[in-house]
Amino acid sequence: MRVLIVGSGGREHALAWRLCRDGAAGVELHAAPGNPGIAALGTCHPVRADDGEGLLELAQAIEVDLAVIGPEVPLVAGVADRLRHGGVPVFGPTAAAARIEGSKAFAKDVLEAAGVPAAARLASPQAPCVVKADGLAAGKGVFVCRTQEEADAGLAAAAALGGEVVVEELLEGEELSVFALCDGARAIPLAAARDYKRAGDGDAGPNTGGMGSFSPVPGFAAAEVAELVDRIHAPVVEELARRGSPFSGVLFAGLMLTADGPRVLEFNCRFGDPETQSLLPRLDGDLLGALAAAAAGDLRGVDLETAPRAAVTVVVAGGDYPERNDTGSPIGGIEEAEAAGALVFHAGTARHADRLVTNGGRILGVTGVADELEQARALAYDGAARISFAGARYRTDVAAPVAARA
């Protein structure tokens, strides 16, 4: 089976790793544009993830059986539509369905129509509140404002990103990421994870694309996750289908666990990053077959179980992330980290001649997998400590309170 993975980050490397395992010798892996980690598993092609025409030409030339689109930008831009119209089977929603992530105002309308509990929309940015840029902002368009000064600054920052601004009530509690595979009518639960959005320990500093994650989350085993998907994802899938925009792909709900129950903070139209790096090592069953079934519009009979093992992912980032990226710094220690038992997923790397160098903000995701969360955390941090490049840094508290309670 020829599979084309679209994207170049840690999520795409994790997908490539897992799909190669599922298909073993039967998978011929391609990626566009890919990264050095993915290149060790298959063939990378110099086509941008948002170049719909270029991707269609590539998919037709190599006769792919399934295209898996990782990032949100090409999905919102309609790359899945272009590939489907060209006869390529695609795992990923249409542009119309991807608006669930591409426009926060649209998402609020869908949630209200579907009767799904969510953060209430506010007429003006009065603290405490959350100010959000309506469109995509790589995880950096959300401003949590506890004072009026922060609310005023958040409004200005969100407006500077362009487009509409959405203001919501500030919810308190722990966050939870819940994923479901969808075929346009059905939502099949995967598992829950928790990610760490802030740059620094103790949730200090600015929002980022994600600095770490872990799974499972205590209190959310398979039965609890299935209940959440029935209450949250399924009504959204039904509402999108009613609007003529059926959702096929992975639907990712970011929830806040409030005293009044779970409330939706946001919906995403793709796998999370770095949650995917913690989620996929825990899955049992044929993920490749499940993605193909979703792309074909029929998930009946698909059941992806989650193993009792635990996974923790620590993101090793550049010293100035998220303000600016790091490029060209030589990277060392990956082989040592892998030899010590960690999985290392490339997120922002490039190869210059024979040397691996930095090429982004979040450079690597280091994942530990073990029977218990504390063991998985120790593996992840042991691996992260072996990674070296100028300015390398990572949060030291990923999964710490949970592991201590386990």
C-alpha positions as CSV (number, residue, x, y, z in Angstrom):
1,M,0.0,0.0,0.0
2,R,1.4,3.4,-1.0
3,V,0.8,6.1,1.6
4,L,1.5,9.8,1.2
5,I,1.9,11.7,4.5
6,V,1.5,15.5,4.0
7,G,3.4,17.6,6.5
8,S,6.8,17.9,8.1
9,G,6.4,18.0,11.9
10,G,6.6,15.7,14.8
11,R,3.0,14.6,14.4
12,E,3.7,13.5,10.8
13,H,6.9,11.6,11.9
14,A,4.8,9.8,14.6
15,L,2.2,8.9,12.0
16,A,4.8,7.7,9.6
17,W,6.4,5.6,12.3
18,R,3.1,4.0,13.3
19,L,1.8,3.4,9.8
20,C,5.0,1.7,8.8
21,R,4.6,-0.6,11.8
22,D,1.0,-1.4,10.9
23,G,1.8,-2.2,7.3
24,A,5.3,-3.7,8.0
25,A,6.8,-4.7,4.6
26,G,3.5,-4.0,2.8
27,V,3.7,-0.2,3.2
28,E,5.6,2.1,0.7
29,L,5.8,5.4,2.6
30,H,6.1,8.8,0.9
31,A,6.0,12.2,2.5
32,A,5.7,15.8,1.3
33,P,7.8,17.6,2.3
34,G,8.6,15.3,5.3
35,N,11.7,15.7,7.5
36,P,14.9,13.8,8.2
37,G,13.2,11.5,10.6
38,I,10.5,10.5,8.1
39,A,13.2,10.1,5.4
40,A,14.6,7.2,7.4
41,L,11.3,5.4,6.9
42,G,10.4,6.3,3.3
43,T,10.8,8.8,0.5
44,C,10.4,12.6,1.0
45,H,9.4,14.8,-1.9
46,P,10.1,18.6,-2.0
47,V,6.4,19.6,-2.3
48,R,4.9,22.1,0.2
49,A,2.0,20.8,2.4
50,D,-0.2,23.7,1.2
51,D,0.5,23.1,-2.6
52,G,-2.6,21.3,-3.6
53,E,-1.7,21.1,-7.3
54,G,1.8,19.9,-6.6
55,L,0.5,17.3,-4.1
56,L,-2.1,16.1,-6.7
57,E,0.6,15.7,-9.3
58,L,2.8,13.8,-6.9
59,A,0.0,11.5,-5.7
60,Q,-1.0,10.7,-9.2
61,A,2.6,10.1,-10.3
62,I,3.4,7.6,-7.5
63,E,-0.2,6.2,-7.6
64,V,-0.8,6.5,-3.8
65,D,-3.5,4.5,-2.2
66,L,-4.1,6.9,0.7
67,A,-3.0,10.4,1.5
68,V,-2.9,11.4,5.2
69,I,-2.9,15.2,5.7
70,G,-1.3,16.1,9.1
71,P,-1.4,19.9,9.6
72,E,-4.4,22.2,9.8
73,V,-3.2,24.8,7.3
74,P,-3.6,22.6,4.2
75,L,-6.9,21.2,5.5
76,V,-8.4,24.6,6.0
77,A,-7.0,25.7,2.6
78,G,-8.8,22.8,0.8
79,V,-5.9,20.5,-0.1
80,A,-8.0,17.5,0.8
81,D,-10.7,18.7,-1.6
82,R,-8.2,19.1,-4.4
83,L,-6.8,15.6,-3.9
84,R,-10.3,14.0,-3.7
85,H,-11.4,15.7,-6.9
86,G,-8.3,14.3,-8.5
87,G,-9.3,10.8,-7.5
88,V,-6.9,10.4,-4.5
89,P,-8.3,8.7,-1.3
90,V,-7.7,11.2,1.5
91,F,-7.8,11.0,5.3
92,G,-8.7,14.5,6.3
93,P,-11.7,16.8,6.2
94,T,-12.9,19.1,3.4
95,A,-12.3,22.8,3.7
96,A,-15.9,23.3,4.7
97,A,-15.7,20.8,7.5
98,A,-12.2,22.0,8.6
99,R,-13.8,25.4,9.4
100,I,-14.5,23.8,12.8
101,E,-10.8,24.7,13.5
102,G,-10.3,27.4,10.9
103,S,-12.9,29.8,12.3
104,K,-13.6,30.0,16.0
105,A,-16.7,32.0,15.3
106,F,-18.0,29.2,13.0
107,A,-17.1,26.6,15.7
108,K,-19.1,28.5,18.3
109,D,-22.1,28.5,16.0
110,V,-21.8,24.8,15.4
111,L,-21.5,24.0,19.1
112,E,-24.5,26.1,20.0
113,A,-26.6,24.5,17.3
114,A,-25.5,21.0,18.4
115,G,-26.2,21.7,22.1
116,V,-22.6,20.9,23.2
117,P,-21.4,22.7,26.4
118,A,-18.7,25.2,25.7
119,A,-17.2,28.4,27.0
120,A,-19.8,31.2,26.7
121,R,-19.2,33.9,24.1
122,L,-18.8,37.4,25.5
123,A,-19.8,40.7,23.9
124,S,-16.6,42.5,24.9
125,P,-13.2,41.7,26.5
126,Q,-13.9,42.3,30.1
127,A,-11.5,40.5,32.5
128,P,-11.4,37.7,33.4
129,C,-11.8,36.4,29.8
130,V,-10.1,34.6,26.9
131,V,-9.4,36.5,23.7
132,K,-8.9,34.4,20.5
133,A,-8.0,35.3,17.0
134,D,-10.7,33.7,14.8
135,G,-8.4,32.1,12.3
136,L,-5.4,29.8,12.5
137,A,-2.4,31.0,14.6
138,A,-0.3,27.9,15.1
139,G,-1.4,27.7,18.8
140,K,-0.4,31.2,19.5
141,G,-3.6,33.1,18.9
142,V,-5.2,32.5,22.3
143,F,-4.7,35.1,25.2
144,V,-5.8,34.2,28.7
145,C,-6.6,37.5,30.5
146,R,-7.1,37.7,34.2
147,T,-6.7,41.5,34.4
148,Q,-8.2,44.3,32.3
149,E,-4.7,45.3,31.3
150,E,-4.2,41.7,29.9
151,A,-7.5,41.8,28.2
152,D,-6.7,45.1,26.4
153,A,-3.3,43.7,25.4
154,G,-4.9,40.4,24.3
155,L,-7.4,42.2,22.1
156,A,-4.7,44.2,20.4
157,A,-2.5,41.1,19.9
158,A,-5.4,39.0,18.5
159,A,-6.5,41.9,16.2
160,A,-3.0,42.2,14.9
161,L,-3.2,38.7,13.6
162,G,-6.0,39.8,11.3
163,G,-9.6,38.7,11.0
164,E,-12.4,38.5,13.6
165,V,-11.7,38.3,17.3
166,V,-13.7,36.0,19.6
167,V,-14.0,36.7,23.3
168,E,-15.1,33.9,25.7
169,E,-15.5,33.4,29.4
170,L,-12.5,32.2,31.3
171,L,-13.0,28.6,32.4
172,E,-11.1,27.1,35.3
173,G,-10.0,23.5,35.7
174,E,-7.7,20.9,34.1
175,E,-7.6,20.5,30.3
176,L,-8.1,17.3,28.4
177,S,-7.6,16.4,24.7
178,V,-10.0,13.8,23.3
179,F,-9.7,12.4,19.8
180,A,-12.2,10.5,17.5
181,L,-11.9,9.1,14.0
182,C,-14.8,10.2,11.9
183,D,-16.2,9.0,8.5
184,G,-18.8,11.8,8.0
185,A,-21.5,10.1,10.2
186,R,-19.7,8.2,12.9
187,A,-17.2,9.1,15.6
188,I,-14.9,6.3,16.9
189,P,-13.1,7.1,20.2
190,L,-9.4,6.9,20.3
191,A,-7.9,8.0,23.7
192,A,-7.4,11.0,25.9
193,A,-4.2,13.0,26.4
194,R,-3.1,16.1,28.2
195,D,-0.8,18.6,26.7
196,Y,1.2,21.6,28.0
197,K,0.7,24.7,26.0
198,R,2.7,27.3,27.9
199,A,6.4,27.7,27.2
200,G,7.7,27.4,30.8
201,D,7.4,25.3,33.9
202,G,4.3,25.8,36.0
203,D,2.5,27.1,32.9
204,A,4.5,30.3,32.8
205,G,5.2,32.2,29.6
206,P,3.4,32.5,26.3
207,N,1.3,30.0,24.6
208,T,3.0,27.6,22.2
209,G,2.1,24.9,19.8
210,G,2.7,22.5,22.7
211,M,5.7,21.7,24.9
212,G,4.8,18.1,26.0
213,S,1.9,15.6,26.6
214,F,1.0,12.4,28.3
215,S,-1.5,9.6,28.0
216,P,-3.5,8.1,29.7
217,V,-5.1,10.8,31.9
218,P,-6.3,9.4,35.2
219,G,-10.0,9.1,35.4
220,F,-10.4,8.8,31.6
221,A,-10.2,5.2,30.6
222,A,-11.9,3.8,27.5
223,A,-15.4,4.0,29.0
224,E,-15.1,7.6,30.1
225,V,-13.6,8.7,26.8
226,A,-16.4,6.9,24.8
227,E,-19.0,8.8,26.9
228,L,-17.3,12.1,26.1
229,V,-17.2,11.3,22.4
230,D,-20.9,10.5,22.5
231,R,-21.7,13.8,24.3
232,I,-19.3,16.1,22.5
233,H,-18.0,14.8,19.2
234,A,-21.0,12.9,17.9
235,P,-23.4,15.9,18.0
236,V,-20.8,18.0,16.2
237,V,-20.4,15.4,13.5
238,E,-24.2,15.3,13.1
239,E,-24.5,19.1,12.9
240,L,-21.8,19.4,10.3
241,A,-23.5,16.7,8.2
242,R,-26.8,18.5,8.6
243,R,-25.1,21.6,7.2
244,G,-23.8,19.7,4.2
245,S,-20.2,19.5,5.4
246,P,-19.7,16.0,6.7
247,F,-16.5,15.6,8.7
248,S,-14.2,12.8,7.7
249,G,-10.8,12.6,9.5
250,V,-9.8,13.0,13.1
251,L,-11.9,15.4,15.3
252,F,-9.9,16.7,18.3
253,A,-11.8,18.3,21.1
254,G,-9.9,20.5,23.6
255,L,-11.9,20.4,26.8
256,M,-11.8,22.1,30.2
257,L,-12.9,19.9,33.1
258,T,-14.9,22.5,35.2
259,A,-16.8,22.0,38.4
260,D,-19.9,21.9,36.2
261,G,-18.6,19.2,33.9
262,P,-16.5,19.2,30.7
263,R,-16.8,22.3,28.5
264,V,-15.3,22.7,25.0
265,L,-12.5,25.2,24.6
266,E,-11.9,24.5,20.9
267,F,-12.2,21.9,18.2
268,N,-9.4,20.9,15.9
269,C,-9.6,19.2,12.5
270,R,-6.5,17.0,12.8
271,F,-4.3,15.0,15.2
272,G,-2.8,17.1,17.9
273,D,0.9,17.9,18.2
274,P,2.5,16.7,20.5
275,E,-0.5,14.6,21.7
276,T,-0.1,12.3,18.7
277,Q,3.4,11.3,19.8
278,S,1.9,10.1,23.1
279,L,-1.2,8.6,21.7
280,L,0.0,6.4,18.8
281,P,2.5,4.3,20.9
282,R,-0.5,3.3,23.1
283,L,-2.9,2.2,20.3
284,D,-3.5,-1.5,19.5
285,G,-4.9,-2.6,16.2
286,D,-4.6,-1.5,12.6
287,L,-4.4,2.3,12.5
288,L,-3.6,2.3,8.8
289,G,-6.7,0.2,8.1
290,A,-8.8,2.6,10.2
291,L,-7.6,5.7,8.4
292,A,-8.3,4.0,5.1
293,A,-11.8,3.1,6.3
294,A,-12.5,6.7,7.4
295,A,-11.3,8.0,4.0
296,A,-13.6,5.5,2.3
297,G,-16.5,6.8,4.5
298,D,-17.3,3.6,6.4
299,L,-15.9,3.0,9.9
300,R,-18.4,0.3,10.8
301,G,-16.6,-2.6,12.5
302,V,-13.5,-0.5,13.3
303,D,-12.4,-0.7,16.9
304,L,-9.0,0.7,17.9
305,E,-8.3,-0.3,21.4
306,T,-5.8,1.5,23.7
307,A,-3.3,-0.6,25.6
308,P,-2.8,-0.1,29.3
309,R,0.8,1.2,28.8
310,A,1.6,4.9,29.3
311,A,3.4,7.4,27.2
312,V,5.0,10.8,28.0
313,T,6.4,13.2,25.4
314,V,8.8,16.1,26.1
315,V,9.3,18.7,23.4
316,V,12.9,19.9,23.1
317,A,12.6,23.5,21.7
318,G,14.9,26.2,20.5
319,G,16.1,28.8,23.1
320,D,13.9,31.6,21.7
321,Y,10.8,29.6,20.9
322,P,8.0,30.7,20.5
323,E,9.3,34.2,19.7
324,R,11.5,33.0,16.9
325,N,12.8,29.8,15.3
326,D,16.2,28.2,15.5
327,T,18.0,27.3,12.3
328,G,21.3,25.7,11.5
329,S,22.4,24.6,14.9
330,P,24.0,21.1,14.9
331,I,22.0,18.5,16.8
332,G,23.5,15.6,18.8
333,G,22.4,12.9,21.1
334,I,19.5,11.4,19.1
335,E,21.1,8.0,18.7
336,E,22.0,7.9,22.4
337,A,18.4,8.8,23.4
338,E,17.0,6.1,21.2
339,A,19.6,3.5,22.5
340,A,18.4,4.4,26.1
341,G,14.9,3.4,25.1
342,A,13.2,6.7,24.0
343,L,11.4,7.3,20.8
344,V,12.6,10.5,19.1
345,F,10.3,12.3,16.7
346,H,11.7,15.0,14.4
347,A,9.6,18.2,14.5
348,G,11.9,21.0,13.3
349,T,15.0,19.5,11.8
350,A,16.9,19.6,8.5
351,R,19.9,18.0,7.0
352,H,22.7,20.1,5.7
353,A,25.2,17.9,3.9
354,D,25.8,15.1,6.3
355,R,24.8,17.0,9.4
356,L,21.4,17.2,11.2
357,V,20.6,20.7,12.2
358,T,17.7,22.7,13.8
359,N,15.0,24.1,11.5
360,G,12.1,25.4,13.5
361,G,10.9,26.3,17.0
362,R,10.0,22.9,18.4
363,I,12.9,20.8,17.3
364,L,12.3,17.2,18.6
365,G,9.7,15.3,20.6
366,V,11.1,12.7,22.9
367,T,8.6,10.0,24.0
368,G,9.0,7.4,26.8
369,V,6.7,4.4,26.7
370,A,6.3,2.0,29.7
371,D,3.8,0.1,31.8
372,E,3.5,3.0,34.3
373,L,3.3,6.7,33.8
374,E,6.2,7.4,36.1
375,Q,8.5,5.0,34.2
376,A,7.4,6.5,30.9
377,R,8.2,10.0,32.2
378,A,11.7,8.9,33.4
379,L,12.4,7.4,29.9
380,A,11.3,10.6,28.2
381,Y,13.4,12.9,30.4
382,D,16.4,10.6,30.2
383,G,16.2,10.8,26.4
384,A,15.6,14.6,26.4
385,A,18.7,15.1,28.6
386,R,20.8,13.3,26.0
387,I,19.7,15.7,23.2
388,S,22.1,18.6,22.5
389,F,22.1,21.8,20.4
390,A,22.8,25.4,21.1
391,G,20.0,26.8,23.3
392,A,18.1,23.6,23.7
393,R,15.5,23.7,26.4
394,Y,12.4,21.9,27.6
395,R,9.8,22.0,30.4
396,T,10.7,19.8,33.3
397,D,7.2,19.3,34.7
398,V,5.4,17.3,32.0
399,A,3.2,14.8,33.8
400,A,5.0,15.5,37.1
401,P,2.0,15.9,39.4
402,V,0.1,13.0,37.8
403,A,3.2,10.7,38.0
404,A,3.7,11.6,41.6
405,R,0.1,10.7,42.4
406,A,0.2,7.4,40.5
